[in-house]
Amino acid sequence: MTNENVNTPKNETFTWLEPGAWRKPCIVHVTMVANSRQTLFGKLTHNGSEAVIEKTAIGWALINQQRRLLELCPEIKILADKVMPDHHHMVLQVKRTMPRSIRQVVRGYMQGCKGEARKLGGVENIYDAPPFYRVLTHKGQLHAMIEYVKANAERAWQRRQNPDLFRMHRQTEVCGLQFTSLGNHFLLDWPERQLMEMSREASDGQIEERLQQVLAAAHNGAVTYTAAISKGEQKIARMVREQGYPLVVLLNDGFPKEGSPHERFYKPGGVYFEACSKGQLLLMEPEGSAFVNPVVMKATEEALRRKAKAKHFSYRPISVESQRYRFVALNEIGRLLVER
């Protein structure tokens, strides 16, 4: 077995494990982080065609311990792995019930890695925190898990080459509103803008018609703003992104809280990462004060009244803390940004 090994099992029927059932068949993505995020395991470089990790002696020890893990636990298969400078990943498949839990197996693997690192000298403890687990829960997730691990070095290289595109900005001010933002802020200065909003009740035909309108405007130079809440909005946003047009996405609770442990290492996930690295994406999350801004509150109430009237309902005010208010307010905030 070599590093970055990738094998996909034919059956993806593994589901979430209840406490105490970690000995049974499952697929788990394990992330182990170096002590204080030191670059103990390798150096990130680029060979002209792809990002690579030049592993240190400790990095190679992690690989050697994987071989030891497979010898001791024949019930386990490594589907993908990646050693990064300050952390490493493994996607593990438990093929049949084991005498020990997967948590115990990983703990033993980490102890072995610590022992090998001590033999190499200079590092007493290569870890200072327990591993982080993600368990396969639904069909299609395995592919995403493996692709995430495979592309880890390339994503890290892209972040290094384009640091401003991956730096989280607190208190970005637009239209007198405060946002947390990440991505290409030059998109805010683009003169041609369009808001893409679709009702949850929109038919497939209506979504397709709106899609063509949005793509035509994007082709002619418009930046598309959307909260991407309804299925129609999500579909159109996906098509805009896939065709390489610029996109500004308004988020509801999309960034880690300020001062949280995850804030420093936050990066957009999945498909948003590539768009961000190309400068085609800006993520914006309004701060709480934006939702109670008088202009936003008035526009949101008017929108809620219109929606109630269209459905022949009596309008009743809803709490600004409710999810429905925030979703409608996101679109109204998007309207303010587009029409400014």
Secondary structure, DSSP 8 states (H G I E B T S, - for coil): --TT-----S--------TT-TTSSEEEEEEEEBGGG---SEEEEE-SSSEEEEE-HHHHHHHHHHHHHHHH-TTEEEEEEEE-SSEEEEEEEE-S--SS-HHHHHHHHHHHHHHHHHHHSS-S-SBSS--EEEE--STTHHHHHHHHHHTHHHHHHHHHH-GGGG--EEEEEETTEEEEEEE-GGGGG-S-EEE----TT--HHHHHHHHHHHHHHHHTT-EEEE---SHHHHHHHHHHHHTT--EEEE-SS-S--TT-TTSTT----HHHHHHHHTT-EEEEEE-HHHHT-HHHHHHHHHHHHHHHHHTT-------TTSHHHHHHHHHHHHHHHHH-
